[in-house]
C-alpha cells in the first residue's frame, strides 16, 4: 500500500469511527474488502484503479458488481450473528 494512502483515515459509516484503508481492505469475515470501500474512498484517490491493481480479477469483478443488501436483511443477519456468538 502506498504510504500517503496508508496514513489516511476515513470515517466508517458502519462503525462510526475513523479507520485506515487497510482495515477496509480486510474487514469482512472472509478477509476481503468491505462492499462500501469504493463509496467511502473515491474522494481521496482513485480507489477503483488501486483495487484493480491489488485484487485478483475475480475479486475485483465481484466487488464492483455486488448489490447492496436491503436494510431488513442486513439487520436480520446481524441478529443471527449475535445469537451465534
PDB file of N, CA, C and O in Angstrom:
ATOM      1  N   UNK A   1       0.840  -1.174   0.000  1.00  0.00           N
ATOM      2  CA  UNK A   1       0.000   0.000   0.000  1.00  0.00           C
ATOM      3  C   UNK A   1       0.886   1.239   0.000  1.00  0.00           C
ATOM      4  O   UNK A   1       1.922   1.260   0.665  1.00  0.00           O
ATOM      5  N   UNK A   2       0.496   2.251  -0.726  1.00  0.00           N
ATOM      6  CA  UNK A   2       1.287   3.462  -0.839  1.00  0.00           C
ATOM      7  C   UNK A   2       1.233   4.251   0.473  1.00  0.00           C
ATOM      8  O   UNK A   2       0.167   4.354   1.080  1.00  0.00           O
ATOM      9  N   UNK A   3       2.378   4.818   0.928  1.00  0.00           N
ATOM     10  CA  UNK A   3       2.434   5.492   2.233  1.00  0.00           C
ATOM     11  C   UNK A   3       1.417   6.615   2.416  1.00  0.00           C
ATOM     12  O   UNK A   3       0.815   6.724   3.485  1.00  0.00           O
ATOM     13  N   UNK A   4       1.212   7.450   1.399  1.00  0.00           N
ATOM     14  CA  UNK A   4       0.253   8.546   1.557  1.00  0.00           C
ATOM     15  C   UNK A   4      -1.177   8.036   1.715  1.00  0.00           C
ATOM     16  O   UNK A   4      -2.005   8.705   2.333  1.00  0.00           O
ATOM     17  N   UNK A   5      -1.469   6.879   1.174  1.00  0.00           N
ATOM     18  CA  UNK A   5      -2.789   6.264   1.328  1.00  0.00           C
ATOM     19  C   UNK A   5      -2.883   5.575   2.686  1.00  0.00           C
ATOM     20  O   UNK A   5      -3.907   5.660   3.363  1.00  0.00           O
ATOM     21  N   UNK A   6      -1.817   4.899   3.077  1.00  0.00           N
ATOM     22  CA  UNK A   6      -1.778   4.182   4.347  1.00  0.00           C
ATOM     23  C   UNK A   6      -2.063   5.083   5.532  1.00  0.00           C
ATOM     24  O   UNK A   6      -2.717   4.663   6.486  1.00  0.00           O
ATOM     25  N   UNK A   7      -1.584   6.310   5.486  1.00  0.00           N
ATOM     26  CA  UNK A   7      -1.704   7.216   6.621  1.00  0.00           C
ATOM     27  C   UNK A   7      -3.032   7.942   6.699  1.00  0.00           C
ATOM     28  O   UNK A   7      -3.263   8.684   7.653  1.00  0.00           O
ATOM     29  N   UNK A   8      -3.896   7.756   5.743  1.00  0.00           N
ATOM     30  CA  UNK A   8      -5.190   8.431   5.769  1.00  0.00           C
ATOM     31  C   UNK A   8      -6.228   7.576   6.472  1.00  0.00           C
ATOM     32  O   UNK A   8      -6.237   6.351   6.354  1.00  0.00           O
ATOM     33  N   UNK A   9      -7.093   8.243   7.200  1.00  0.00           N
ATOM     34  CA  UNK A   9      -8.226   7.592   7.834  1.00  0.00           C
ATOM     35  C   UNK A   9      -9.500   8.181   7.260  1.00  0.00           C
ATOM     36  O   UNK A   9      -9.524   9.322   6.800  1.00  0.00           O
ATOM     37  N   UNK A  10     -10.529   7.405   7.292  1.00  0.00           N
ATOM     38  CA  UNK A  10     -11.832   7.817   6.779  1.00  0.00           C
ATOM     39  C   UNK A  10     -12.869   7.364   7.793  1.00  0.00           C
ATOM     40  O   UNK A  10     -12.752   6.272   8.350  1.00  0.00           O
ATOM     41  N   UNK A  11     -13.874   8.178   8.039  1.00  0.00           N
ATOM     42  CA  UNK A  11     -14.938   7.782   8.956  1.00  0.00           C
ATOM     43  C   UNK A  11     -15.739   6.647   8.320  1.00  0.00           C
ATOM     44  O   UNK A  11     -16.256   6.775   7.210  1.00  0.00           O
ATOM     45  N   UNK A  12     -15.827   5.547   9.041  1.00  0.00           N
ATOM     46  CA  UNK A  12     -16.567   4.389   8.548  1.00  0.00           C
ATOM     47  C   UNK A  12     -18.048   4.584   8.855  1.00  0.00           C
ATOM     48  O   UNK A  12     -18.414   4.764  10.016  1.00  0.00           O
ATOM     49  N   UNK A  13     -18.911   4.550   7.828  1.00  0.00           N
ATOM     50  CA  UNK A  13     -20.340   4.723   8.086  1.00  0.00           C
ATOM     51  C   UNK A  13     -20.947   3.553   8.874  1.00  0.00           C
ATOM     52  O   UNK A  13     -21.990   3.709   9.508  1.00  0.00           O
ATOM     53  N   UNK A  14     -20.316   2.423   8.835  1.00  0.00           N
ATOM     54  CA  UNK A  14     -20.826   1.264   9.581  1.00  0.00           C
ATOM     55  C   UNK A  14     -20.389   1.293  11.040  1.00  0.00           C
ATOM     56  O   UNK A  14     -21.176   0.975  11.932  1.00  0.00           O
ATOM     57  N   UNK A  15     -19.136   1.673  11.286  1.00  0.00           N
ATOM     58  CA  UNK A  15     -18.608   1.679  12.652  1.00  0.00           C
ATOM     59  C   UNK A  15     -18.793   3.019  13.351  1.00  0.00           C
ATOM     60  O   UNK A  15     -18.903   3.082  14.575  1.00  0.00           O
ATOM     61  N   UNK A  16     -18.826   4.090  12.562  1.00  0.00           N
ATOM     62  CA  UNK A  16     -18.991   5.419  13.139  1.00  0.00           C
ATOM     63  C   UNK A  16     -17.702   6.027  13.665  1.00  0.00           C
ATOM     64  O   UNK A  16     -17.737   7.033  14.374  1.00  0.00           O
ATOM     65  N   UNK A  17     -16.574   5.435  13.329  1.00  0.00           N
ATOM     66  CA  UNK A  17     -15.287   5.968  13.772  1.00  0.00           C
ATOM     67  C   UNK A  17     -14.289   5.913  12.616  1.00  0.00           C
ATOM     68  O   UNK A  17     -14.512   5.209  11.631  1.00  0.00           O
ATOM     69  N   UNK A  18     -13.187   6.657  12.737  1.00  0.00           N
ATOM     70  CA  UNK A  18     -12.187   6.645  11.663  1.00  0.00           C
ATOM     71  C   UNK A  18     -11.468   5.307  11.568  1.00  0.00           C
ATOM     72  O   UNK A  18     -11.142   4.685  12.578  1.00  0.00           O
ATOM     73  N   UNK A  19     -11.229   4.880  10.336  1.00  0.00           N
ATOM     74  CA  UNK A  19     -10.484   3.641  10.081  1.00  0.00           C
ATOM     75  C   UNK A  19      -9.541   3.870   8.909  1.00  0.00           C
ATOM     76  O   UNK A  19      -9.830   4.684   8.032  1.00  0.00           O
ATOM     77  N   UNK A  20      -8.411   3.155   8.884  1.00  0.00           N
ATOM     78  CA  UNK A  20      -7.499   3.252   7.739  1.00  0.00           C
ATOM     79  C   UNK A  20      -7.979   2.362   6.596  1.00  0.00           C
ATOM     80  O   UNK A  20      -8.789   1.459   6.802  1.00  0.00           O
ATOM     81  N   UNK A  21      -7.487   2.617   5.418  1.00  0.00           N
ATOM     82  CA  UNK A  21      -7.834   1.809   4.254  1.00  0.00           C
ATOM     83  C   UNK A  21      -7.472   0.343   4.476  1.00  0.00           C
ATOM     84  O   UNK A  21      -8.172  -0.546   3.991  1.00  0.00           O
ATOM     85  N   UNK A  22      -6.405   0.087   5.191  1.00  0.00           N
ATOM     86  CA  UNK A  22      -6.003  -1.304   5.441  1.00  0.00           C
ATOM     87  C   UNK A  22      -7.108  -2.077   6.162  1.00  0.00           C
ATOM     88  O   UNK A  22      -7.283  -3.270   5.916  1.00  0.00           O
ATOM     89  N   UNK A  23      -7.845  -1.424   7.036  1.00  0.00           N
ATOM     90  CA  UNK A  23      -8.980  -2.085   7.696  1.00  0.00           C
ATOM     91  C   UNK A  23     -10.067  -2.399   6.675  1.00  0.00           C
ATOM     92  O   UNK A  23     -10.608  -3.505   6.661  1.00  0.00           O
ATOM     93  N   UNK A  24     -10.387  -1.434   5.823  1.00  0.00           N
ATOM     94  CA  UNK A  24     -11.446  -1.608   4.817  1.00  0.00           C
ATOM     95  C   UNK A  24     -11.123  -2.726   3.835  1.00  0.00           C
ATOM     96  O   UNK A  24     -12.026  -3.350   3.278  1.00  0.00           O
ATOM     97  N   UNK A  25      -9.859  -2.973   3.630  1.00  0.00           N
ATOM     98  CA  UNK A  25      -9.437  -3.996   2.672  1.00  0.00           C
ATOM     99  C   UNK A  25      -9.574  -5.415   3.215  1.00  0.00           C
ATOM    100  O   UNK A  25      -9.522  -6.370   2.440  1.00  0.00           O
ATOM    101  N   UNK A  26      -9.749  -5.581   4.539  1.00  0.00           N
ATOM    102  CA  UNK A  26      -9.799  -6.931   5.116  1.00  0.00           C
ATOM    103  C   UNK A  26     -10.826  -7.060   6.233  1.00  0.00           C
ATOM    104  O   UNK A  26     -10.673  -7.914   7.107  1.00  0.00           O
ATOM    105  N   UNK A  27     -11.860  -6.240   6.226  1.00  0.00           N
ATOM    106  CA  UNK A  27     -12.775  -6.213   7.372  1.00  0.00           C
ATOM    107  C   UNK A  27     -13.887  -7.250   7.325  1.00  0.00           C
ATOM    108  O   UNK A  27     -14.530  -7.485   8.348  1.00  0.00           O
ATOM    109  N   UNK A  28     -14.135  -7.865   6.213  1.00  0.00           N
ATOM    110  CA  UNK A  28     -15.200  -8.868   6.138  1.00  0.00           C
ATOM    111  C   UNK A  28     -14.774 -10.166   6.794  1.00  0.00           C
ATOM    112  O   UNK A  28     -13.589 -10.380   7.051  1.00  0.00           O
ATOM    113  N   UNK A  29     -15.744 -11.036   7.067  1.00  0.00           N
ATOM    114  CA  UNK A  29     -15.461 -12.330   7.689  1.00  0.00           C
ATOM    115  C   UNK A  29     -14.435 -13.125   6.899  1.00  0.00           C
ATOM    116  O   UNK A  29     -13.641 -13.864   7.481  1.00  0.00           O
ATOM    117  N   UNK A  30     -14.444 -12.984   5.597  1.00  0.00           N
ATOM    118  CA  UNK A  30     -13.520 -13.727   4.745  1.00  0.00           C
ATOM    119  C   UNK A  30     -12.253 -12.931   4.416  1.00  0.00           C
ATOM    120  O   UNK A  30     -11.519 -13.291   3.495  1.00  0.00           O
ATOM    121  N   UNK A  31     -11.994 -11.854   5.161  1.00  0.00           N
ATOM    122  CA  UNK A  31     -10.810 -11.004   4.990  1.00  0.00           C
ATOM    123  C   UNK A  31     -10.702 -10.415   3.593  1.00  0.00           C
ATOM    124  O   UNK A  31      -9.614 -10.304   3.028  1.00  0.00           O
ATOM    125  N   UNK A  32     -11.840 -10.045   3.054  1.00  0.00           N
ATOM    126  CA  UNK A  32     -11.890  -9.395   1.749  1.00  0.00           C
ATOM    127  C   UNK A  32     -12.356  -7.960   1.945  1.00  0.00           C
ATOM    128  O   UNK A  32     -12.821  -7.608   3.030  1.00  0.00           O
ATOM    129  N   UNK A  33     -12.242  -7.129   0.921  1.00  0.00           N
ATOM    130  CA  UNK A  33     -12.629  -5.722   1.071  1.00  0.00           C
ATOM    131  C   UNK A  33     -14.105  -5.531   1.417  1.00  0.00           C
ATOM    132  O   UNK A  33     -14.972  -6.303   1.008  1.00  0.00           O
ATOM    133  N   UNK A  34     -14.348  -4.500   2.168  1.00  0.00           N
ATOM    134  CA  UNK A  34     -15.711  -4.103   2.512  1.00  0.00           C
ATOM    135  C   UNK A  34     -16.454  -3.743   1.222  1.00  0.00           C
ATOM    136  O   UNK A  34     -15.865  -3.186   0.296  1.00  0.00           O
ATOM    137  N   UNK A  35     -17.711  -4.055   1.170  1.00  0.00           N
ATOM    138  CA  UNK A  35     -18.522  -3.751  -0.011  1.00  0.00           C
ATOM    139  C   UNK A  35     -18.697  -2.261  -0.259  1.00  0.00           C
ATOM    140  O   UNK A  35     -19.089  -1.854  -1.353  1.00  0.00           O
ATOM    141  N   UNK A  36     -18.405  -1.440   0.758  1.00  0.00           N
ATOM    142  CA  UNK A  36     -18.546   0.002   0.612  1.00  0.00           C
ATOM    143  C   UNK A  36     -17.205   0.717   0.399  1.00  0.00           C
ATOM    144  O   UNK A  36     -17.155   1.947   0.400  1.00  0.00           O
ATOM    145  N   UNK A  37     -16.142  -0.031   0.219  1.00  0.00           N
ATOM    146  CA  UNK A  37     -14.816   0.583   0.116  1.00  0.00           C
ATOM    147  C   UNK A  37     -14.740   1.626  -1.005  1.00  0.00           C
ATOM    148  O   UNK A  37     -14.095   2.662  -0.840  1.00  0.00           O
ATOM    149  N   UNK A  38     -15.377   1.368  -2.119  1.00  0.00           N
ATOM    150  CA  UNK A  38     -15.349   2.330  -3.233  1.00  0.00           C
ATOM    151  C   UNK A  38     -16.143   3.577  -2.867  1.00  0.00           C
ATOM    152  O   UNK A  38     -15.694   4.696  -3.113  1.00  0.00           O
ATOM    153  N   UNK A  39     -17.317   3.389  -2.284  1.00  0.00           N
ATOM    154  CA  UNK A  39     -18.150   4.522  -1.878  1.00  0.00           C
ATOM    155  C   UNK A  39     -17.448   5.409  -0.859  1.00  0.00           C
ATOM    156  O   UNK A  39     -17.588   6.632  -0.890  1.00  0.00           O
ATOM    157  N   UNK A  40     -16.708   4.800   0.027  1.00  0.00           N
ATOM    158  CA  UNK A  40     -16.060   5.559   1.108  1.00  0.00           C
ATOM    159  C   UNK A  40     -14.769   6.261   0.690  1.00  0.00           C
ATOM    160  O   UNK A  40     -14.456   7.327   1.220  1.00  0.00           O
ATOM    161  N   UNK A  41     -14.028   5.699  -0.232  1.00  0.00           N
ATOM    162  CA  UNK A  41     -12.689   6.210  -0.527  1.00  0.00           C
ATOM    163  C   UNK A  41     -12.554   6.945  -1.857  1.00  0.00           C
ATOM    164  O   UNK A  41     -11.481   7.486  -2.125  1.00  0.00           O
ATOM    165  N   UNK A  42     -13.565   6.994  -2.691  1.00  0.00           N
ATOM    166  CA  UNK A  42     -13.416   7.575  -4.024  1.00  0.00           C
ATOM    167  C   UNK A  42     -13.003   9.041  -3.998  1.00  0.00           C
ATOM    168  O   UNK A  42     -12.366   9.512  -4.940  1.00  0.00           O
ATOM    169  N   UNK A  43     -13.349   9.773  -2.942  1.00  0.00           N
ATOM    170  CA  UNK A  43     -12.999  11.199  -2.865  1.00  0.00           C
ATOM    171  C   UNK A  43     -11.522  11.431  -2.541  1.00  0.00           C
ATOM    172  O   UNK A  43     -10.999  12.512  -2.811  1.00  0.00           O
ATOM    173  N   UNK A  44     -10.851  10.444  -1.973  1.00  0.00           N
ATOM    174  CA  UNK A  44      -9.473  10.589  -1.549  1.00  0.00           C
ATOM    175  C   UNK A  44      -8.459  10.272  -2.653  1.00  0.00           C
ATOM    176  O   UNK A  44      -7.422  10.924  -2.771  1.00  0.00           O
ATOM    177  N   UNK A  45      -8.784   9.254  -3.457  1.00  0.00           N
ATOM    178  CA  UNK A  45      -7.883   8.846  -4.540  1.00  0.00           C
ATOM    179  C   UNK A  45      -8.632   7.905  -5.463  1.00  0.00           C
ATOM    180  O   UNK A  45      -9.791   7.578  -5.206  1.00  0.00           O
ATOM    181  N   UNK A  46      -7.998   7.472  -6.515  1.00  0.00           N
ATOM    182  CA  UNK A  46      -8.635   6.585  -7.497  1.00  0.00           C
ATOM    183  C   UNK A  46      -8.670   5.163  -6.938  1.00  0.00           C
ATOM    184  O   UNK A  46      -7.826   4.329  -7.266  1.00  0.00           O
ATOM    185  N   UNK A  47      -9.649   4.908  -6.100  1.00  0.00           N
ATOM    186  CA  UNK A  47      -9.766   3.631  -5.401  1.00  0.00           C
ATOM    187  C   UNK A  47     -10.013   2.474  -6.368  1.00  0.00           C
ATOM    188  O   UNK A  47      -9.531   1.366  -6.136  1.00  0.00           O
ATOM    189  N   UNK A  48     -10.744   2.711  -7.430  1.00  0.00           N
ATOM    190  CA  UNK A  48     -11.003   1.622  -8.379  1.00  0.00           C
ATOM    191  C   UNK A  48      -9.700   1.123  -9.011  1.00  0.00           C
ATOM    192  O   UNK A  48      -9.485  -0.084  -9.117  1.00  0.00           O
ATOM    193  N   UNK A  49      -8.848   2.030  -9.421  1.00  0.00           N
ATOM    194  CA  UNK A  49      -7.557   1.622 -10.003  1.00  0.00           C
ATOM    195  C   UNK A  49      -6.712   0.897  -8.971  1.00  0.00           C
ATOM    196  O   UNK A  49      -6.061  -0.103  -9.276  1.00  0.00           O
ATOM    197  N   UNK A  50      -6.727   1.402  -7.757  1.00  0.00           N
ATOM    198  CA  UNK A  50      -5.978   0.771  -6.675  1.00  0.00           C
ATOM    199  C   UNK A  50      -6.458  -0.666  -6.456  1.00  0.00           C
ATOM    200  O   UNK A  50      -5.651  -1.590  -6.356  1.00  0.00           O
ATOM    201  N   UNK A  51      -7.779  -0.843  -6.383  1.00  0.00           N
ATOM    202  CA  UNK A  51      -8.343  -2.171  -6.170  1.00  0.00           C
ATOM    203  C   UNK A  51      -8.055  -3.097  -7.345  1.00  0.00           C
ATOM    204  O   UNK A  51      -7.767  -4.279  -7.160  1.00  0.00           O
ATOM    205  N   UNK A  52      -8.135  -2.555  -8.544  1.00  0.00           N
ATOM    206  CA  UNK A  52      -7.873  -3.362  -9.737  1.00  0.00           C
ATOM    207  C   UNK A  52      -6.437  -3.883  -9.743  1.00  0.00           C
ATOM    208  O   UNK A  52      -6.178  -5.002 -10.186  1.00  0.00           O
ATOM    209  N   UNK A  53      -5.501  -3.062  -9.245  1.00  0.00           N
ATOM    210  CA  UNK A  53      -4.104  -3.476  -9.181  1.00  0.00           C
ATOM    211  C   UNK A  53      -3.832  -4.453  -8.043  1.00  0.00           C
ATOM    212  O   UNK A  53      -2.946  -5.301  -8.148  1.00  0.00           O
ATOM    213  N   UNK A  54      -4.598  -4.334  -6.948  1.00  0.00           N
ATOM    214  CA  UNK A  54      -4.281  -5.083  -5.744  1.00  0.00           C
ATOM    215  C   UNK A  54      -5.184  -6.283  -5.463  1.00  0.00           C
ATOM    216  O   UNK A  54      -4.946  -7.025  -4.511  1.00  0.00           O
ATOM    217  N   UNK A  55      -6.197  -6.475  -6.267  1.00  0.00           N
ATOM    218  CA  UNK A  55      -7.080  -7.629  -6.098  1.00  0.00           C
ATOM    219  C   UNK A  55      -6.985  -8.521  -7.335  1.00  0.00           C
ATOM    220  O   UNK A  55      -6.583  -8.080  -8.411  1.00  0.00           O
ATOM    221  N   UNK A  56      -7.357  -9.761  -7.159  1.00  0.00           N
ATOM    222  CA  UNK A  56      -7.429 -10.642  -8.323  1.00  0.00           C
ATOM    223  C   UNK A  56      -8.565 -10.142  -9.215  1.00  0.00           C
ATOM    224  O   UNK A  56      -9.451  -9.427  -8.749  1.00  0.00           O
ATOM    225  N   UNK A  57      -8.540 -10.509 -10.469  1.00  0.00           N
ATOM    226  CA  UNK A  57      -9.593 -10.095 -11.402  1.00  0.00           C
ATOM    227  C   UNK A  57     -10.953 -10.544 -10.896  1.00  0.00           C
ATOM    228  O   UNK A  57     -11.925  -9.791 -10.962  1.00  0.00           O
ATOM    229  N   UNK A  58     -11.023 -11.762 -10.394  1.00  0.00           N
ATOM    230  CA  UNK A  58     -12.280 -12.306  -9.882  1.00  0.00           C
ATOM    231  C   UNK A  58     -12.792 -11.510  -8.674  1.00  0.00           C
ATOM    232  O   UNK A  58     -13.973 -11.170  -8.611  1.00  0.00           O
ATOM    233  N   UNK A  59     -11.899 -11.215  -7.714  1.00  0.00           N
ATOM    234  CA  UNK A  59     -12.305 -10.456  -6.522  1.00  0.00           C
ATOM    235  C   UNK A  59     -12.728  -9.037  -6.882  1.00  0.00           C
ATOM    236  O   UNK A  59     -13.703  -8.519  -6.338  1.00  0.00           O
ATOM    237  N   UNK A  60     -11.999  -8.412  -7.795  1.00  0.00           N
ATOM    238  CA  UNK A  60     -12.351  -7.049  -8.217  1.00  0.00           C
ATOM    239  C   UNK A  60     -13.723  -7.034  -8.890  1.00  0.00           C
ATOM    240  O   UNK A  60     -14.561  -6.191  -8.573  1.00  0.00           O
ATOM    241  N   UNK A  61     -13.951  -7.955  -9.808  1.00  0.00           N
ATOM    242  CA  UNK A  61     -15.234  -8.024 -10.511  1.00  0.00           C
ATOM    243  C   UNK A  61     -16.372  -8.268  -9.535  1.00  0.00           C
ATOM    244  O   UNK A  61     -17.423  -7.635  -9.629  1.00  0.00           O
ATOM    245  N   UNK A  62     -16.166  -9.173  -8.606  1.00  0.00           N
ATOM    246  CA  UNK A  62     -17.192  -9.471  -7.604  1.00  0.00           C
ATOM    247  C   UNK A  62     -17.496  -8.231  -6.758  1.00  0.00           C
ATOM    248  O   UNK A  62     -18.659  -7.943  -6.476  1.00  0.00           O
ATOM    249  N   UNK A  63     -16.468  -7.509  -6.357  1.00  0.00           N
ATOM    250  CA  UNK A  63     -16.647  -6.312  -5.530  1.00  0.00           C
ATOM    251  C   UNK A  63     -17.433  -5.227  -6.253  1.00  0.00           C
ATOM    252  O   UNK A  63     -18.376  -4.672  -5.690  1.00  0.00           O
ATOM    253  N   UNK A  64     -17.061  -4.920  -7.483  1.00  0.00           N
ATOM    254  CA  UNK A  64     -17.731  -3.824  -8.206  1.00  0.00           C
ATOM    255  C   UNK A  64     -19.127  -4.204  -8.686  1.00  0.00           C
ATOM    256  O   UNK A  64     -19.933  -3.321  -8.977  1.00  0.00           O
ATOM    257  N   UNK A  65     -19.428  -5.488  -8.773  1.00  0.00           N
ATOM    258  CA  UNK A  65     -20.741  -5.913  -9.250  1.00  0.00           C
ATOM    259  C   UNK A  65     -21.713  -6.319  -8.152  1.00  0.00           C
ATOM    260  O   UNK A  65     -22.870  -6.631  -8.434  1.00  0.00           O
ATOM    261  N   UNK A  66     -21.254  -6.320  -6.896  1.00  0.00           N
ATOM    262  CA  UNK A  66     -22.158  -6.754  -5.838  1.00  0.00           C
ATOM    263  C   UNK A  66     -23.261  -5.736  -5.586  1.00  0.00           C
ATOM    264  O   UNK A  66     -23.058  -4.528  -5.703  1.00  0.00           O
ATOM    265  N   UNK A  67     -24.417  -6.248  -5.243  1.00  0.00           N
ATOM    266  CA  UNK A  67     -25.585  -5.414  -4.951  1.00  0.00           C
ATOM    267  C   UNK A  67     -25.699  -5.275  -3.437  1.00  0.00           C
ATOM    268  O   UNK A  67     -25.550  -6.260  -2.715  1.00  0.00           O
ATOM    269  N   UNK A  68     -25.960  -4.072  -2.951  1.00  0.00           N
ATOM    270  CA  UNK A  68     -26.107  -3.915  -1.502  1.00  0.00           C
ATOM    271  C   UNK A  68     -27.357  -4.626  -0.987  1.00  0.00           C
ATOM    272  O   UNK A  68     -28.374  -4.704  -1.676  1.00  0.00           O
ATOM    273  N   UNK A  69     -27.259  -5.139   0.230  1.00  0.00           N
ATOM    274  CA  UNK A  69     -28.412  -5.786   0.845  1.00  0.00           C
ATOM    275  C   UNK A  69     -29.412  -4.724   1.285  1.00  0.00           C
ATOM    276  O   UNK A  69     -29.045  -3.584   1.571  1.00  0.00           O
ATOM    277  N   UNK A  70     -30.678  -5.118   1.333  1.00  0.00           N
ATOM    278  CA  UNK A  70     -31.658  -4.201   1.881  1.00  0.00           C
ATOM    279  C   UNK A  70     -31.473  -4.167   3.401  1.00  0.00           C
ATOM    280  O   UNK A  70     -30.876  -5.082   3.968  1.00  0.00           O
ATOM    281  N   UNK A  71     -31.974  -3.137   4.055  1.00  0.00           N
ATOM    282  CA  UNK A  71     -31.758  -2.934   5.488  1.00  0.00           C
ATOM    283  C   UNK A  71     -32.300  -4.083   6.342  1.00  0.00           C
ATOM    284  O   UNK A  71     -31.644  -4.503   7.295  1.00  0.00           O
ATOM    285  N   UNK A  72     -33.476  -4.589   6.013  1.00  0.00           N
ATOM    286  CA  UNK A  72     -34.083  -5.651   6.812  1.00  0.00           C
ATOM    287  C   UNK A  72     -33.206  -6.908   6.795  1.00  0.00           C
ATOM    288  O   UNK A  72     -32.953  -7.502   7.843  1.00  0.00           O
ATOM    289  N   UNK A  73     -32.747  -7.308   5.617  1.00  0.00           N
ATOM    290  CA  UNK A  73     -31.889  -8.488   5.507  1.00  0.00           C
ATOM    291  C   UNK A  73     -30.605  -8.280   6.289  1.00  0.00           C
ATOM    292  O   UNK A  73     -30.148  -9.185   6.988  1.00  0.00           O
ATOM    293  N   UNK A  74     -30.028  -7.112   6.178  1.00  0.00           N
ATOM    294  CA  UNK A  74     -28.798  -6.796   6.888  1.00  0.00           C
ATOM    295  C   UNK A  74     -28.998  -6.881   8.402  1.00  0.00           C
ATOM    296  O   UNK A  74     -28.163  -7.447   9.107  1.00  0.00           O
ATOM    297  N   UNK A  75     -30.077  -6.333   8.892  1.00  0.00           N
ATOM    298  CA  UNK A  75     -30.370  -6.361  10.333  1.00  0.00           C
ATOM    299  C   UNK A  75     -30.596  -7.799  10.801  1.00  0.00           C
ATOM    300  O   UNK A  75     -30.095  -8.195  11.854  1.00  0.00           O
ATOM    301  N   UNK A  76     -31.340  -8.573  10.031  1.00  0.00           N
ATOM    302  CA  UNK A  76     -31.594  -9.964  10.410  1.00  0.00           C
ATOM    303  C   UNK A  76     -30.300 -10.774  10.451  1.00  0.00           C
ATOM    304  O   UNK A  76     -30.128 -11.614  11.335  1.00  0.00           O
ATOM    305  N   UNK A  77     -29.400 -10.538   9.521  1.00  0.00           N
ATOM    306  CA  UNK A  77     -28.113 -11.236   9.526  1.00  0.00           C
ATOM    307  C   UNK A  77     -27.284 -10.857  10.747  1.00  0.00           C
ATOM    308  O   UNK A  77     -26.646 -11.714  11.358  1.00  0.00           O
ATOM    309  N   UNK A  78     -27.291  -9.568  11.107  1.00  0.00           N
ATOM    310  CA  UNK A  78     -26.555  -9.129  12.294  1.00  0.00           C
ATOM    311  C   UNK A  78     -27.123  -9.770  13.558  1.00  0.00           C
ATOM    312  O   UNK A  78     -26.369 -10.163  14.449  1.00  0.00           O
ATOM    313  N   UNK A  79     -28.444  -9.875  13.638  1.00  0.00           N
ATOM    314  CA  UNK A  79     -29.076 -10.521  14.789  1.00  0.00           C
ATOM    315  C   UNK A  79     -28.669 -11.985  14.855  1.00  0.00           C
ATOM    316  O   UNK A  79     -28.354 -12.496  15.930  1.00  0.00           O
ATOM    317  N   UNK A  80     -28.673 -12.658  13.720  1.00  0.00           N
ATOM    318  CA  UNK A  80     -28.300 -14.075  13.684  1.00  0.00           C
ATOM    319  C   UNK A  80     -26.841 -14.265  14.097  1.00  0.00           C
ATOM    320  O   UNK A  80     -26.529 -15.202  14.831  1.00  0.00           O
ATOM    321  N   UNK A  81     -25.956 -13.403  13.642  1.00  0.00           N
ATOM    322  CA  UNK A  81     -24.544 -13.497  14.027  1.00  0.00           C
ATOM    323  C   UNK A  81     -24.391 -13.292  15.517  1.00  0.00           C
ATOM    324  O   UNK A  81     -23.611 -13.992  16.162  1.00  0.00           O
ATOM    325  N   UNK A  82     -25.134 -12.328  16.081  1.00  0.00           N
ATOM    326  CA  UNK A  82     -25.070 -12.056  17.515  1.00  0.00           C
ATOM    327  C   UNK A  82     -25.560 -13.258  18.330  1.00  0.00           C
ATOM    328  O   UNK A  82     -24.999 -13.574  19.379  1.00  0.00           O
ATOM    329  N   UNK A  83     -26.593 -13.912  17.846  1.00  0.00           N
ATOM    330  CA  UNK A  83     -27.127 -15.097  18.536  1.00  0.00           C
ATOM    331  C   UNK A  83     -26.105 -16.221  18.556  1.00  0.00           C
ATOM    332  O   UNK A  83     -26.009 -16.960  19.535  1.00  0.00           O
ATOM    333  N   UNK A  84     -25.345 -16.353  17.483  1.00  0.00           N
ATOM    334  CA  UNK A  84     -24.382 -17.453  17.356  1.00  0.00           C
ATOM    335  C   UNK A  84     -23.096 -17.220  18.148  1.00  0.00           C
ATOM    336  O   UNK A  84     -22.277 -18.131  18.272  1.00  0.00           O
ATOM    337  N   UNK A  85     -22.914 -16.050  18.670  1.00  0.00           N
ATOM    338  CA  UNK A  85     -21.666 -15.764  19.421  1.00  0.00           C
ATOM    339  C   UNK A  85     -21.759 -16.225  20.836  1.00  0.00           C
ATOM    340  O   UNK A  85     -20.809 -16.066  21.602  1.00  0.00           O
TER     341      UNK A  85
END
